[in-house]
């Protein structure tokens, strides 16, 4: 059996608008290992959510369109399946926690009924059995008085409890992969920690893989095994969490780390924001997408896109600074030759 439960290769997604075609995702490739967590990080608008929504078949068509690529779940192609076939794995083999639970849950149905509906549709359970299992799922996510809460509506839940309810719903059918799209957004630090601990606990007990979509590097450091850094619709660096944090090989990754607060207590340390804005994806640059913002940019960066350079096994970066003729720098981790 392959170590990878999900293999995505050269995925590209476009959106047709009145202003032109937005090339939102460009030749994205990554693997998700069994029982491991892959974090996809980057600024807002870099293509993180579009990537996973396309895999799930949730990209609206039109205006969205998958122009190329492959996504194989346990060796089976799932990209671009008809709705009926896609429903065989959505919510069953792959569960998803959406970014805003208040708008993702039906305000006219109780929490318990929404979870039970998943079990009735995909598992053929009776209404009573499905509701009882929904109560058990809420209890597993540490919602107090689960029986009482299952009969309440989304507006009666706090933000943290809504996120737990979303986790319970996504786990109803025992998926092999859980996609968590910004699961801690708008939650305070204490509740964030509780949500992450629940996800880690469920991963340990169910041997579940997780795809975590986030821009919070502190969350990545806590939960991830592997990391893919996205910028302007492309994955520009990927590797283990230690590779990304301690051997950053792309100037953008270094920039993200420099803009991250630390708890070292050094009052003289300043946060260094990344100047400028991401490129216009109506007309992506022919070279490196980070060229206009990169302090180490060279003429080659503007003229052509860099090839992927392998630093160590599993650690890959797309940056001309790893070319044999590039000037030396001690800011990024270089290819070992």
C-alpha positions, 0 to 999 in steps of 0.5 A: 500500500502506498504511503500517499493517500492523496496525490495531486499532480499539475493542478491548474484552475482558472476563473472566467470573469468580465475582466478576463481569465484569472489563473488562480492555481498554476501547476500545483503538485503535492502528496498527503501521507497516511496519518500525517498533516500537510499544511498549505500556507500563504497569503490570502488570495494565493490559491490555497482554498481554491486548490482543495475546493477543486479537488473536492469538486466544489469549484463553481463551474462556470466561472471556474474551470479545471484546465489540467491536472490529476488528483488520485485518492488511493489510486483512483482519479477524483478530479472532475467527476460528475456530481453523483460520483463525487458524492461517493467520496465527498463527506465519506472518504474526504471530510471538510471543515469550512472557513466560516461555520456560521455560513456553512451550517444551515440556520433552519436545522438543528445541529444534530439534524445536520450531522444526522443527515450526513449519516442518513444519506451516506450510511443509510441509517434511520433518523433515530440512529443517525441522531444518536450517533450525532450526539456521540460525535458532538461529545467526542469533540468535547461539546458539553451536554451533547444531547441538549446541544444537538437539539439547538440551532447554529445561532445558539452556539458560540464560534468555538462550538460551531467549529467543533460541530463542523468537525463532528459533521465532517467526521460522521462517516469516518473519512480518511482525510480531513480538510480544514480550511482556516479552522481557527480563524476569528477564534481567540487563542484559548479556543484555537488551542482547544480546536487544534488539540481536538484535531490532533486527538482525532488524528491519533485515534483514527489514523486520519490524514489532515490537509490544513489550510492556514496563514498562521505559521504558529498553527503550522508549527504546532500541528503539521508534519509537512508544509507546502508554501503557496504564492501567486497560485504556485507551490514555491517551497515544500518540505517537512515542517523542520525544513520550512522553519529551520532551513527555509529555501525561498525568500518568500518563506523567509519573509513569512517567518520574519513577519511572525511574532516571537515570544523570545522577549527581545524588545528590540526585535522588529517585525519585518513585513513583506513590502508590495503586493502579489502579482495580478493573476489576470496576467501572471508574470512569465518569471518568478511570481515573487520577483517584484517583492523579492530583495534578492531578485535577479534578471533571470527571475524576471525573464523565466520561471525557476525550476524546482531545486531539490535541497534534501529528500522531500525539500524542494524550492523554486528559486533561481538563488539555488542555481550554480551561477547565483550569487551567494547569500546566507539568508536562505538555505542553499542546495548542498552540492 
